[in-house]
């Protein structure tokens, strides 16, 4: 696991203003400790704050995605599995569980009851599809 320097708290306000939704408290606290987490395979289990902002804007504004998938507006993506699936919190309505968005089926399913549980499962796994077990 790779830890990074803490995130700049000012970035949180930019994310929240651009996306119109708040960051979950536990994600905010983690980012204040380390600006993202990388597992032993080089996968961003938790993205750095700039990537959180860029990826969420990209998902919401991509015209091709709008024709292929349900709206991404209720979601706040913050990590991926390295194989195309993305992890997110549902922000409308606000939920504590971590969900996975399957890039092949557009399914959005809960995979972990909390961010802490998600991080533990992702870092203790032996591959990108740990949440399918």
C-alpha positions in Angstrom: 0.0 0.0 0.0 1.2 3.5 -0.9 0.3 6.5 1.2 0.6 10.0 -0.1 0.8 13.5 1.5 -2.5 14.8 2.8 -4.9 16.5 0.4 -5.4 20.2 0.4 -8.6 20.9 2.3 -9.4 23.7 -0.1 -9.9 21.1 -2.8 -12.9 19.7 -1.0 -14.8 22.9 -1.5 -14.0 22.9 -5.2 -15.3 19.3 -5.5 -18.4 20.0 -3.6 -19.2 23.2 -5.5 -18.5 21.6 -8.9 -20.5 18.5 -8.2 -23.3 20.0 -6.0 -22.9 17.4 -3.3 -20.8 17.0 -0.2 -18.0 14.6 0.3 -18.8 11.9 2.9 -17.2 12.6 6.2 -15.2 9.4 6.3 -13.8 10.0 2.8 -12.9 13.6 3.8 -11.1 12.3 6.9 -9.1 9.7 5.0 -8.1 12.3 2.3 -6.8 14.6 5.1 -4.5 11.7 6.1 -3.4 10.6 2.6 -4.4 12.0 -0.8 -5.4 8.6 -2.1 -4.4 5.0 -1.6 -2.7 2.7 -4.0 -2.7 -1.1 -3.5 0.3 -3.4 -4.2 -0.8 -3.8 -7.8 -0.8 -0.1 -8.5 -4.5 0.4 -8.4 -6.0 3.6 -7.0 -8.2 2.1 -4.3 -8.9 5.7 -3.3 -8.2 8.4 -5.9 -6.4 11.6 -5.2 -8.8 14.6 -4.8 -8.0 16.1 -8.2 -8.8 12.8 -9.9 -12.1 12.5 -7.8 -13.0 15.9 -9.3 -11.9 15.2 -12.8 -13.4 11.7 -13.1 -16.8 12.7 -11.7 -17.0 15.7 -14.0 -16.0 13.4 -16.9 -18.7 10.8 -16.1 -21.4 13.5 -15.8 -20.5 15.4 -19.0 -19.6 12.7 -21.4 -22.2 12.7 -24.2 -21.6 9.1 -25.1 -22.0 8.0 -21.5 -25.4 9.8 -21.4 -26.7 7.7 -24.2 -25.3 4.4 -22.8 -25.8 4.6 -19.0 -28.1 5.8 -16.3 -27.3 9.2 -14.9 -24.2 9.4 -12.8 -25.4 12.5 -11.0 -26.4 10.7 -7.8 -23.0 9.1 -7.5 -19.6 10.3 -6.2 -16.9 8.1 -7.7 -13.7 7.8 -5.6 -11.8 4.7 -6.7 -11.6 1.8 -9.2 -10.6 -1.8 -9.5 -8.0 -1.3 -12.3 -10.3 -3.2 -14.8 -13.0 -0.6 -15.5 -15.4 -0.9 -12.6 -15.7 2.2 -10.4 -16.4 2.6 -6.7 -18.8 5.3 -5.5 -21.0 6.6 -2.7 -24.6 7.4 -3.5 -25.1 11.0 -2.6 -28.8 11.4 -3.6 -30.1 10.2 -1.2 -27.0 10.1 0.9 -25.9 6.6 1.9 -22.9 5.3 3.9 -22.4 2.1 1.8 -19.8 1.8 -1.0 -21.3 0.8 -4.3 -19.6 -0.6 -7.4 -20.6 0.6 -10.9 -20.1 -2.3 -13.4 -18.9 -0.7 -16.6 -20.2 -3.6 -18.7 -23.7 -3.8 -17.4 -24.3 -0.4 -15.8 -25.3 -2.1 -12.6 -24.8 -0.2 -9.3 -24.5 -2.6 -6.4 -23.5 -2.2 -2.7 -20.2 -3.9 -2.0 -19.3 -2.7 1.5 -21.2 -1.2 4.4 -18.6 1.5 5.1 -15.5 3.1 3.5 -13.3 1.5 6.2 -14.7 -2.0 5.3 -14.2 -1.2 1.6 -10.5 -0.2 2.1 -9.8 -3.3 4.2 -11.4 -5.6 1.6 -9.7 -3.9 -1.4 -6.2 -3.9 0.3 -6.5 -7.5 1.6 -7.7 -8.9 -1.7 -5.6 -10.9 -4.3 -7.1 -9.2 -7.4 -9.3 -6.7 -9.0 -12.6 -8.6 -8.6 -12.6 -9.0 -4.8 -16.1 -7.6 -4.5 -17.6 -10.3 -6.7 -16.8 -13.1 -4.3 
